[in-house]
């Protein structure tokens, strides 16, 4: 009985450590100017680190196949559901790096806008066939994260850039 109690307590402690390490392994930041000029293209990036790096750091190669995609839109209002977001999507960026997702864009009008999107990190692990029920044994692991950045769009000051 003592051995069962020790094993149960040690399993519980290990599960807690796994959750803590997963939370520590997620890091997302959108590097894009806070204030931009109207009708001028800007390049930015999403700095990204996820716990799926423990499976593979290589993207777009087979077994395991890992892809990282940022689907986004430029909007003046972020009060909508994920279902409505998917109907409004205006652009998608795929990356070949597990650390940086490139992003670029320009705004056609002055005002307050948001770059709003979802990072989807997915790994497909092929397990080599079907089980006894005829179901494919491949495993798909998907992590999705919302990434939003507020951007103020202004006119140029009499043609003088600062």
N, C-alpha and C positions, 0 to 999 in steps of 0.2 A: 504494500500500500504506500509506503514511504517513497519508493521509486516512482510510482505513478504520479504522486503529488509533485515531486521534483521535476519530472518531465513536463507536466502540465504548466507549472510556473515558468520553466525555462522557455517553452514554446511561446507563451504569452509575451514574455519580455522580448524575444527575438522579433515577433511580429511588430511590436512598437518601434523597434529600431529600423525596420524596413520602411515603415511609413515615414519616419523622420528623415531618412536618407533620401526618399523620393521627393519630399518637399524641398529639401536642400538642393537637389539636382536640377530644379526648374529655374531658368533665368531667361526672361524676355524683356527687351527694351527696344523701343522704336526710336531710331536716331534720324530725325527729320527736323528741319528748322521750325521753331514756334511761330515765327512771323515770316511771310514770303510776299513777293511782289506778284501782282496779277499778271497772267499770261507769260510767266517765266518758268521754265522747267527746272525742277530741283531733283537731285539724286539723294537718296537716303538708304537706310538699311535697318533691318531688324536683327539685333544681336540675340542669338538664340542658343540655349543649352537645355537639353532634356534628358531624362533618365533612359530614353531609348538608345542613347549612346552606349549603354552597357551591352546592348545586343549587337549593334554595328555602328561604326562611324562613317562607313562608306555608303554613299547614296547612289541610286539608279543602277545597281548591279544585282544580278540574280542571287537568290538564296543565301541570306535573306535579302529581299527587295525592300529598300527603304526609300520613301519619298517625303519631302517636306515642301508644302505648298502654302502660299498666303493668298487667300481670296479676299478682295476688299472693294470698297467703294468710297468715294468722296461725297460727303453729305453735310447738310447743315443741321441735321437732327438725328440723334442716335436712339430715339425712343421708339424702337420697333422690336418685334420678336425675331428669333433666329430664322423662322420660316419666312417672314417678310424680307429679312436680310438676303436670303438665298435668291429671292425673286429680283432683287435690286442690284446684285453684284455687277461691277463694271470692269474688273480686271483681275487677273490671276498671275502670280509670279511663282515659278518653280525655281528651286535652287539646286546647285550641285555641291553645296557645302553644308555640313551639319552645324555650322556656327553662324553663318550670315545669310540672310535672305535679302536680296537687293530690292529696292522699291524706288520708283520715281514717279513724278507727276507734276502737273501744273493746274492752277485754278483760273477759271475764266472770269470770275466776278469777285469784287471785294466783299469782305464780311468774315464771319466766324464759321469755320468748317471743321469737319472731323475726317481723318483717315481712319476708317473703321473696318476691321476685317477679322478673319479667323485663320490662325496657323493650324494646319492639319499635318501632323507627323504620323506616318503610318509605316509599319513593318509587316511584311508578309513572309512567313517562314513555311517553306514547303516541307511536308513530312513524308512525302513519297507514296502517295496513293490513297486508297479508300479503306475505311474500317469494315468490319463484318456486316454493318447495316448498309453499306454502299455509299456512305457519306465521305466527302473529302476530308482528310485529316490536316489540311493546311491550317495554320493559325494566323489570324490577322489581329494586330495590336494597333489601336488608333488612339492618339491623344490630340485633342483639339483645345485651342486656347484663343480667347478673344483678345485682340490687340487694337487699341484705339488711341489716337493722338489728336489733340485739339490744335488747329492751325488758324492763325489770323492772317487774312489776305488783305494787303494794302496796295494803294497806287504808288508808283514811283514819285519821288519828290522832284518835280521839274527836270526829270532826266538825270538826276544825280543819285547814284547808288552809294549807300553807306557801307 
